[in-house]
Amino acid sequence: MKIVHICLACFFPDGFSYQENMLPKFHKQLGYDVEVIASLYTFDKNGNGTEYKKAESYINEYKIPVTRLDYKKPKNINRFFKRFIGLKKALSISKPDIIFIHGCQFLDIGIIVSYAKSNDVKIYVDNHADFSNSAKNFLSKNILHKIIWRRCAKKIEPFTKKFYGVMPARVDFLKEVYRLPEEKCELLVMGADDDLVKSASLPQVREKIRKQYGIKDSDFLIMTGGKIDAYKTQTLLLMQAVKEIKNENVKLIVFGSVTEELTEKLKSLCDGKRIMYIGWIESKDSYKYFASSDLVVFPGRHSVFWEQVAAQGIPMLVKDWQGTHHIDLGGNVRFLQTDSVTEIKKEILDITENKEKYDLMKSVAVNKGMKIFSYKDISMRSIEI
C-alpha cells in the first residue's frame, strides 16, 4: 500500500525530527511504500529557513523518495499562496492509496481534491496552526484563515477521514476557525523518534555529555534548547533564575540558535561553569543532551521539543500555554504562569530541594512518556481509521 505525504503548506526539513519527518519514517518501518511531495522550503544545518534552488527528486536518509516542487510564477505571490508546478503529475506518477496532508493551508489543495474524485484514496489532514502561531492580526485571522484557508479546508473535507490537530489548541482551531465537523477533528500528538530515544537512554550517553561539560553525577542538571529570539526571550529569564540560585550543584546548559540582538545579553549570563551556552546542535543530538539532564525547562512558547522530552521520560517545567496540557501525564510536568525570574527560581528550588516531589515527577515521566509520545505508535494511529 502506498502512502504519499504532502508537505506543501509549510516546510519539509531534511535531517530533522519534526512530525513531517517522523511519520514517513515510521510508516516505512511499518511496511508501507512511502513517498513525500514537498515544497522547496527546508532548514539549513543551523535550523534556519532556506529553500532548494529548483525542483528536484532524491532519496532521503530513510530511503524515502522526496519530490520537491517549485512555485508557479510569479513566485513571490505563489510562494505565499502555495501554488506549485507539477503537483498533478507527481500524484499521477506516485498513485497513492493514502494521502497524508501536513497542513491544509495551500491553494493547490484543489488538485488533490480532483485526484480524490477520480481515484479510490483515503485522505488524512493534520494541522499545526493555533492562535499562538497563526491568525495573530486582523488580516491573517479574518481574511487569510477565515476565508482563504477555510475554503481550502472545506474543499478537502468531503474526502478526508480525519483532521488531526497536533495539540488540543490546534484541534480547536480546526473546529472554530475552519468550521470543520467536530466528529472529523481529533488529537494526534507529536512525539519522539523511538530509535533515538532508545539510543540516548544508554547510561554511557549521559555520562559522556556530563563529563564533557564538567557536570558531576551528583549535580542537578537543567537543560533547555531551541531558538532564542524575540518570541522566546524567556530563556534569558531562566538563565537569570539559575544565576540567582546559590546551590553550586544546580547547573544549566542552553543550546540553540540566538538572534544577534540577544547574543550579548545571553553571553553576559553565562559563567562557563554553572550556566553554559553551547550553541546550535543537530536535531538528532538533542535526544542525547536532554537524556543527560535531570530537568528540562521551556519557559517560552511551545516547540516540538516538549513532546520529545515527555517521551524521553524527563521531568519538565514549562510555560502554561492554552491547549498544551496534553504533555502532563499525571505529574511529570509543572507549569509556569508568568514570565518572571522569581517564579522560575521558586519552581526550580521547590523541585531541587524536595526529593520526593522530584522522584514523583520522574516516575510518571519514565512510566508514561513513551507510551503516549512514541512516533511508532503515533504513526500507526494516524492511519487506523
Secondary structure, DSSP 8 states (H G I E B T S, - for coil): -EEEEEE-SS---TT--SHHHHHHHHHHHTT-EEEEEE-SEEE-TTS-EEE-SS-EEEE-TTS-EEEE--B-SSHHHHHHHT-BSSHHHHHHHH--SEEEEE-S--TTHHHHHHHHHHS--EEEEEE---TTTS--SHHIIIIIIIIIIHHHHHHHGGGEEEEEESSHHHHHHHHHTS---GGGEEE----B-HHHHHHHTSHHHHHHHHHHTT--TTSEEEEEES-BSTT-THHHHHHHHHHH---TTEEEEEES-B-HHHHHHHHHT--SSSEEE-----GGGHHHHHHT-SEEEE-SS--THHHHHHHTT--EEEE--TT-GGG-SSSSEEEE-SS-HHHHHHHHHHHHS-HHHHHHHHHHHHHHHHHHHBHHHHHHHHT--
